[in-house]
Structures are given as structure tokens and as C-alpha cells.
Amino acid sequence: MKIVAVTLSTALAVASLSTHAFAEPVTSNVAAPMPQINIHAPIASGHCGLFQTCANTKIGLGKGDFIIRLSALGVLPNDHSSRIWLNGSPLPGHVKTTNQVMPELTFEYFFTDNLSVDLIAASTRHEIAGEGTPVGKVDVGSAWVLPPTVTFAWHFMPHKRFNPYLGVGATLAWFHNVSPAGGPLAQKLNIGVTGGPTINAGVDYQVVGNWFVNFDVKEMFMRVHAWTNDRGVAGENYLRAHDSLDPTTVAFGVEYRF
């Protein structure tokens, strides 16, 4: 009977070991972490929103880029070395032209990563007067000026968000909607077409996607010849003036790259 008991005990032990050897591992009841999704990542189709910087958005400006810019433009005439004549005789005093702020539209194209050409379109209205004359201030009138300006600029950091530049070009100015002030000295007002060289400096900064902001300063060198009434008509007084208008323009704008 002892031999049978030992044999039965040994068989139960072997069965217990076999059961533990082939039992499936115990797993904990903890949920696996969910994968994180970046909602700002570019969509697989390649679509990129108008105000998004995506994987395929080019950083900075460079060859082949075409820019349209809308700016607030300040025109600040300097009136250097102005002279006034009354009926052909020199008159003490100088010309004063008022400052003005107007919108400006700019078109720019990049020939290379560094070299671009731009054309500005704007028109501003200015009051014109003679100051410091023997009779004090003499209102002459007002005029609108259209000064299309072409500049070639060298951009120093074309593949960076912050991209400063220097430029050189030329301005040709037409005066339109000329309004004389009236009175005995300004029944008529005539201003000749003028122009001259232009230099500028500025910076573009990429804000998001293809949107940039721009700050630009230009110095335009131009002399203006103007006169009132009809010169040489007997009994009619007239003023004549030469003025180095030399306006400084300051612009801040928003631009989009196509």
C-alpha cells in the first residue's frame, strides 16, 4: 500500500508541473498607450493652407519668386536748395512742400536668389508754398505727383526668414490734378516733369507660409521747376521756383509670394 501511495503522489506532482509549464502567461489589465497625432503636420495629399507653413513651403525668397506688396507710404519732401523769383528777379525765401501718407502697391520679381527688380505705384497730394518771402508765406497751390520708381535690389540672406537688402534705381515723376491757390500771384500753376536716381534699403521678414512683412526706405534725387501765371505777359506778375525736392519715402507693408 505504501508503494501505491508514493506512486500516486509522484504522478500528481508531475501533472502539476506540466500544467504550470504550459499555462498561458498572466497579462495585466492596462490599456496600451494611444499613438500621438500631430494635427499641424502636412496632409499626405500635399495640401497646405493659405496661412500655414508646411513641409513644402520655401523658407525665404529666391529665384523665380514674384511678390505683390501693399504698403502704407510716407512721402517726406526735403526741399533742398530752393530758390524763388518774382517777375524774373530773385526773391528771398524758399519752397515748402507738405508731407503726405498714402497707400503704395509694389510688384517685385527675383531674377536670382540675390537679385530682384521692383516697381512701385503710388500717387500723393502735396501743398506748395513760398516761405520766408518779404510778404511772408505765399500759398501757391497743390498738386498730385505720380512717381513710378524702378529699383534693382541685392538681397543678402535669400534663404532666411529675415532678409535685408540694398537697391539702386531711378524715378520719373509726373504732376497731375494741379490746383493753383488763386490770388494775383497764382492764377495758374505749372510744374514740369522731373526725375532722377533713387537708392533704397529695407528688409523682408517671412511671417507664415508665403506671407511676408516689409520695411523699406527710399531716397529720390530730383529737381523740380515750377511757375505761376503766364511768364512774359505784360502787367501780369508771376513766380518762378527751382526746388531740389529730394523726397524720402518710408513704407511698411504686407506682401505675398506667388
VENMO-V917964 format. One line per field, one symbol per residue. phi: phi as a letter, one per 20 degrees, with the letter a starting at -180 (. if undefined). burial: 1 if it has 24 or more other C-alpha atoms within 12 Angstrom, else 0. A space follows every 10 residues. Layout:
phi->???
burial->???
This chain:
phi->.fffffffff ffffffffff fdfffedeed fffffedefe fffgfnfcff dcddfeffen dagnfdddcd cedddcfelf lecccdlndg cgpbecdffb cbfcdcdccd fcfddccccd cabcdcecbd dmegdnedfd qbbecddgcd cdcdeecfdc fecfbcbbab ccdddclfcf fnnfdbfccc cffbrrfccb babdcfeble ecdccbcccd dbdddcbdld fnefndfbdc bdbeglfddc ccbdcced
burial->0000000000 0000000000 0000000000 0000000000 0000000000 0010001111 1100111111 1111111110 0111110000 1011111111 0111111111 0011111111 1111111111 1000000111 1111111111 1111110100 1011111111 1111100111 1000111111 1101111111 1111110111 1111111111 1111111110 1000001111 1111111111 11111110
